[in-house]
Amino acid sequence: MCKNEVKKEPKNGVREYRIHIAICILIAVVAFGINWKIEADRSRTYVVSESTHTLLKEVTEARIEGNAFVLSGWGFDTNYYNKESSSELILQDTETGETLWPKMQKNQEPVLIAEKYTNGEDYSTAGFTGTLESNALKGGNVYEILLRYTSAYIDENGREQFYIRTVTTDKFIYENKIIEYNPKTFTGLEIMGTELEKELEGAELFHYFPEGMWIYCKGRKLYYVVKSSVIGERTDSLCPMHCYIRNVQDVPEEGQKYGFRNSDFNFDLQSVSFTGIEGYKVAVVDLMSDQITYLRTGLYYTDSGWVLQKMKQLN
């Protein structure tokens, strides 16, 4: 063989080698795409569950910044929390069920959370911010704000597990603002110009039952307003008040195993008369503590159980 002679690979071998590499790359790309799609679909899968008194959250602000709609707040579960725990917001159209997923990030600024929620623990890294294009929100549509909370933990076998729970925040977005109710299904009280209207000035709506019951909170008082037709002539109408407190040791001993203090009252016995009120019955009760984090309440009949029921975080 001459010094300058170079041995050449057969052309067919080079071609086959390149084809092989191309096929491998194609398979890798397809596999990555499929895996990404599976993960993306999984990240958009959720089931809304009942509220739990250990999962505390608050959407504190909604604002427009340029072309972005920004939501801020905080969220943590007292049983599952570490600095890597995260919250995601889901805006669910109340009519179509379609969802918007803001791009989430942890709020770098430590958040201040009321002592009654923290019980002295540090949850200052529980803040979050969610952003999406402002034109993604359809004008006139109402969006319920859901929160999906995720936290990793180590189980009894030493394996890493994930605690994932999606709950409603009991807040809605309408015309770029946070509100306490769905304006398309809410019916207000017909009490204009009455003594009760004046009494409820500054009160917050705790919950509205479309069947005909409104519960308002003002300071340390709850106002239960029920359409007379809902109760009728019954005298066994009870309003249970299951009061959850962050530190269960502050709950009377008989209620500690349930995690709440029970404080039922008879609606008729607790009813209050207001001048000019027709078609409604009203009861006013004092909250047992200013440390209540969650309240389960509603309407209960002794012979049939809960008629109306709502468990909700008490601000």
SULLIN-V870932 format. One record per residue. RES is the residue in one letter. SS is DSSP state (helix for helix, strand for strand, loop for the rest). Layout:
res->RES ss->SS
res->RES ss->SS
This chain:
res->M ss->loop
res->C ss->loop
res->K ss->loop
res->N ss->loop
res->E ss->loop
res->V ss->loop
res->K ss->loop
res->K ss->loop
res->E ss->loop
res->P ss->loop
res->K ss->helix
res->N ss->helix
res->G ss->helix
res->V ss->helix
res->R ss->helix
res->E ss->helix
res->Y ss->helix
res->R ss->helix
res->I ss->helix
res->H ss->helix
res->I ss->helix
res->A ss->helix
res->I ss->helix
res->C ss->helix
res->I ss->helix
res->L ss->helix
res->I ss->helix
res->A ss->helix
res->V ss->helix
res->V ss->helix
res->A ss->helix
res->F ss->helix
res->G ss->helix
res->I ss->helix
res->N ss->helix
res->W ss->helix
res->K ss->helix
res->I ss->helix
res->E ss->helix
res->A ss->helix
res->D ss->helix
res->R ss->helix
res->S ss->helix
res->R ss->loop
res->T ss->loop
res->Y ss->loop
res->V ss->loop
res->V ss->strand
res->S ss->loop
res->E ss->loop
res->S ss->loop
res->T ss->loop
res->H ss->loop
res->T ss->loop
res->L ss->strand
res->L ss->strand
res->K ss->strand
res->E ss->strand
res->V ss->strand
res->T ss->strand
res->E ss->strand
res->A ss->strand
res->R ss->strand
res->I ss->strand
res->E ss->strand
res->G ss->loop
res->N ss->loop
res->A ss->strand
res->F ss->strand
res->V ss->strand
res->L ss->strand
res->S ss->strand
res->G ss->strand
res->W ss->strand
res->G ss->strand
res->F ss->strand
res->D ss->strand
res->T ss->loop
res->N ss->loop
res->Y ss->strand
res->Y ss->loop
res->N ss->loop
res->K ss->loop
res->E ss->loop
res->S ss->loop
res->S ss->strand
res->S ss->strand
res->E ss->strand
res->L ss->strand
res->I ss->strand
res->L ss->strand
res->Q ss->strand
res->D ss->strand
res->T ss->loop
res->E ss->loop
res->T ss->loop
res->G ss->loop
res->E ss->loop
res->T ss->strand
res->L ss->strand
res->W ss->loop
res->P ss->loop
res->K ss->strand
res->M ss->strand
res->Q ss->strand
res->K ss->strand
res->N ss->loop
res->Q ss->loop
res->E ss->loop
res->P ss->loop
res->V ss->loop
res->L ss->loop
res->I ss->loop
res->A ss->loop
res->E ss->helix
res->K ss->helix
res->Y ss->helix
res->T ss->helix
res->N ss->loop
res->G ss->loop
res->E ss->loop
res->D ss->loop
res->Y ss->loop
res->S ss->loop
res->T ss->loop
res->A ss->loop
res->G ss->strand
res->F ss->strand
res->T ss->strand
res->G ss->strand
res->T ss->strand
res->L ss->strand
res->E ss->strand
res->S ss->helix
res->N ss->helix
res->A ss->helix
res->L ss->loop
res->K ss->loop
res->G ss->loop
res->G ss->loop
res->N ss->loop
res->V ss->strand
res->Y ss->strand
res->E ss->strand
res->I ss->strand
res->L ss->strand
res->L ss->strand
res->R ss->strand
res->Y ss->strand
res->T ss->strand
res->S ss->strand
res->A ss->strand
res->Y ss->strand
res->I ss->strand
res->D ss->loop
res->E ss->loop
res->N ss->loop
res->G ss->loop
res->R ss->loop
res->E ss->strand
res->Q ss->strand
res->F ss->strand
res->Y ss->strand
res->I ss->strand
res->R ss->strand
res->T ss->strand
res->V ss->strand
res->T ss->strand
res->T ss->strand
res->D ss->strand
res->K ss->strand
res->F ss->strand
res->I ss->strand
res->Y ss->strand
res->E ss->loop
res->N ss->loop
res->K ss->strand
res->I ss->strand
res->I ss->strand
res->E ss->loop
res->Y ss->loop
res->N ss->loop
res->P ss->loop
res->K ss->loop
res->T ss->loop
res->F ss->loop
res->T ss->loop
res->G ss->loop
res->L ss->loop
res->E ss->loop
res->I ss->loop
res->M ss->loop
res->G ss->loop
res->T ss->loop
res->E ss->helix
res->L ss->helix
res->E ss->helix
res->K ss->helix
res->E ss->helix
res->L ss->loop
res->E ss->loop
res->G ss->loop
res->A ss->loop
res->E ss->strand
res->L ss->strand
res->F ss->strand
res->H ss->strand
res->Y ss->strand
res->F ss->strand
res->P ss->loop
res->E ss->loop
res->G ss->loop
res->M ss->strand
res->W ss->strand
res->I ss->strand
res->Y ss->strand
res->C ss->strand
res->K ss->strand
res->G ss->loop
res->R ss->loop
res->K ss->strand
res->L ss->strand
res->Y ss->strand
res->Y ss->strand
res->V ss->strand
res->V ss->strand
res->K ss->strand
res->S ss->helix
res->S ss->helix
res->V ss->helix
res->I ss->helix
res->G ss->loop
res->E ss->loop
res->R ss->loop
res->T ss->loop
res->D ss->loop
res->S ss->strand
res->L ss->strand
res->C ss->strand
res->P ss->loop
res->M ss->strand
res->H ss->strand
res->C ss->strand
res->Y ss->strand
res->I ss->strand
res->R ss->loop
res->N ss->loop
res->V ss->helix
res->Q ss->helix
res->D ss->helix
res->V ss->loop
res->P ss->loop
res->E ss->helix
res->E ss->helix
res->G ss->helix
res->Q ss->helix
res->K ss->loop
res->Y ss->loop
res->G ss->loop
res->F ss->strand
res->R ss->strand
res->N ss->strand
res->S ss->loop
res->D ss->loop
res->F ss->strand
res->N ss->strand
res->F ss->helix
res->D ss->helix
res->L ss->helix
res->Q ss->helix
res->S ss->strand
res->V ss->loop
res->S ss->loop
res->F ss->loop
res->T ss->loop
res->G ss->loop
res->I ss->loop
res->E ss->loop
res->G ss->loop
res->Y ss->strand
res->K ss->strand
res->V ss->strand
res->A ss->strand
res->V ss->strand
res->V ss->strand
res->D ss->strand
res->L ss->loop
res->M ss->loop
res->S ss->loop
res->D ss->loop
res->Q ss->loop
res->I ss->strand
res->T ss->strand
res->Y ss->strand
res->L ss->strand
res->R ss->strand
res->T ss->strand
res->G ss->strand
res->L ss->strand
res->Y ss->strand
res->Y ss->strand
res->T ss->loop
res->D ss->loop
res->S ss->loop
res->G ss->strand
res->W ss->strand
res->V ss->strand
res->L ss->strand
res->Q ss->strand
res->K ss->strand
res->M ss->strand
res->K ss->strand
res->Q ss->strand
res->L ss->loop
res->N ss->loop
